[in-house]
Amino acid sequence: AGSANSVAGYALRYTLLRCSELLLSAPFNGLIADVTPEELRGFASGLMASAANVGNFAGAAVGVQYTSLGPGLTALGVTCTVLLAATATCLAAHEADSTLIPPMRPLSMRKLAGDLVAPLLDHDFAWVFATRFIFQMGVYT
């Protein structure tokens, strides 16, 4: 895939980073909607967007200072930030009783495909999905 400093190497790492982020954030965003009371969903959505923007600005600030910080201090700072955020989340989040969760059925690929396509048949959802998809393509290109 090319050397570490080549455009192909960068493109591969960037693609892996984006895929990882999207694979992790999609279930998280769905979970937020599931556990947030309906009357607070707009507030929760705004809070999540604000937190994402703070993270983007913090990342940009670290990126600007990268040459003076170096890779070691940058990695240490990122590691400490992640550990602090994870600790705060673990202390603040209360897990549901796992005995109340229904047992899982075997995964059917046909049902999975149908469940992925079914929301697109709703005009409103399809419109929101298409516009957000186009927006995200603009952000990440």
C-alpha positions as MATLAB code, in Angstrom:
seq = 'AGSANSVAGYALRYTLLRCSELLLSAPFNGLIADVTPEELRGFASGLMASAANVGNFAGAAVGVQYTSLGPGLTALGVTCTVLLAATATCLAAHEADSTLIPPMRPLSMRKLAGDLVAPLLDHDFAWVFATRFIFQMGVYT';
ca = [
       0.000    0.000    0.000;
       3.028    2.268   -0.239;
       5.500    3.536    2.283;
       4.446    5.269    5.474;
       5.155    8.713    4.002;
       3.553    8.157    0.594;
       0.194    9.494   -0.492;
      -1.083    5.909   -0.800;
       0.086    5.110    2.749;
      -1.572    8.253    4.074;
      -4.787    7.503    2.156;
      -4.883    3.958    3.548;
      -4.372    5.114    7.145;
      -6.905    7.918    6.738;
      -9.470    5.497    5.302;
      -8.912    3.088    8.211;
      -9.259    5.956   10.684;
     -12.524    7.184    9.135;
     -13.986    3.668    8.969;
     -13.051    3.007   12.590;
     -14.568    6.281   13.740;
     -17.792    5.703   11.842;
     -18.100    2.092   13.000;
     -17.742    3.231   16.613;
     -19.831    6.396   16.473;
     -22.896    5.010   14.662;
     -23.941    2.604   17.457;
     -23.055    5.227   20.074;
     -25.271    7.862   18.444;
     -28.085    5.333   18.170;
     -27.688    4.435   21.834;
     -27.921    8.103   22.848;
     -31.255    8.354   21.026;
     -32.482    5.123   22.649;
     -31.677    6.094   26.242;
     -32.615    9.787   26.051;
     -36.211   10.727   26.877;
     -38.039   11.988   23.792;
     -38.469   15.516   25.157;
     -34.671   15.807   25.678;
     -33.504   14.361   22.352;
     -33.025   17.761   20.715;
     -30.976   18.954   23.672;
     -28.933   15.732   23.682;
     -28.316   16.059   19.946;
     -27.149   19.639   20.377;
     -24.942   18.636   23.288;
     -23.352   15.860   21.230;
     -22.735   18.249   18.318;
     -21.178   20.768   20.713;
     -18.951   18.096   22.226;
     -17.861   17.005   18.749;
     -16.977   20.596   17.867;
     -14.988   21.034   21.080;
     -13.140   17.832   20.187;
     -12.451   19.094   16.661;
     -11.075   22.393   17.976;
      -8.984   20.611   20.606;
      -7.607   18.312   17.910;
      -6.767   21.300   15.741;
      -5.033   22.990   18.696;
      -2.948   19.877   19.332;
      -2.176   19.634   15.617;
      -0.919   23.224   15.537;
       1.350   22.498   18.520;
       2.485   19.060   17.301;
       5.910   20.167   16.112;
       6.731   21.737   19.475;
       5.137   18.933   21.538;
       6.536   16.037   19.542;
       4.975   12.609   19.158;
       5.659   11.468   22.738;
       3.928   14.353   24.525;
       1.136   14.367   21.962;
       0.472   10.649   22.498;
       0.649   11.103   26.279;
      -1.820   13.992   26.162;
      -4.247   12.099   23.958;
      -3.958    8.982   26.138;
      -4.616   10.960   29.330;
      -7.587   12.713   27.733;
      -9.122    9.422   26.596;
      -8.547    7.787   29.985;
     -10.101   10.739   31.842;
     -13.129   10.764   29.528;
     -13.553    6.985   29.831;
     -13.270    7.159   33.622;
     -15.853    9.939   33.820;
     -18.189    7.953   31.573;
     -17.803    4.761   33.621;
     -18.454    6.636   36.866;
     -21.471    8.524   35.526;
     -23.171    5.802   33.451;
     -25.481    3.331   35.112;
     -25.862   -0.024   33.412;
     -29.264   -1.586   32.936;
     -30.005   -4.935   34.528;
     -28.703   -7.452   31.991;
     -31.327  -10.016   33.024;
     -33.964   -7.742   31.448;
     -32.314   -7.933   28.030;
     -34.030  -10.505   25.811;
     -31.829  -13.312   24.475;
     -30.353  -12.718   21.050;
     -31.465  -14.643   17.998;
     -29.047  -15.841   15.306;
     -28.203  -13.171   12.740;
     -30.032  -13.504    9.443;
     -28.255  -11.702    6.591;
     -31.538  -11.410    4.677;
     -33.254   -9.743    7.652;
     -30.218   -7.515    8.219;
     -30.264   -6.348    4.582;
     -34.002   -5.742    4.754;
     -33.661   -3.800    8.008;
     -30.923   -1.646    6.454;
     -33.001   -0.824    3.364;
     -36.431   -0.445    5.014;
     -35.836    3.041    6.499;
     -34.841    4.352    3.061;
     -38.357    3.586    1.834;
     -39.694    6.344    4.095;
     -39.512    9.616    2.130;
     -38.584   11.812    5.115;
     -35.834    9.498    6.321;
     -34.471    9.036    2.801;
     -34.299   12.821    2.356;
     -32.471   13.323    5.679;
     -30.119   10.436    4.931;
     -29.286   11.732    1.439;
     -28.623   15.288    2.596;
     -26.482   14.175    5.536;
     -24.586   11.777    3.290;
     -23.813   14.569    0.826;
     -22.806   16.873    3.697;
     -20.475   14.246    5.186;
     -18.920   13.591    1.792;
     -18.119   17.301    1.632;
     -16.671   17.324    5.145;
     -14.443   14.299    4.647;
     -13.132   15.027    1.146;
];
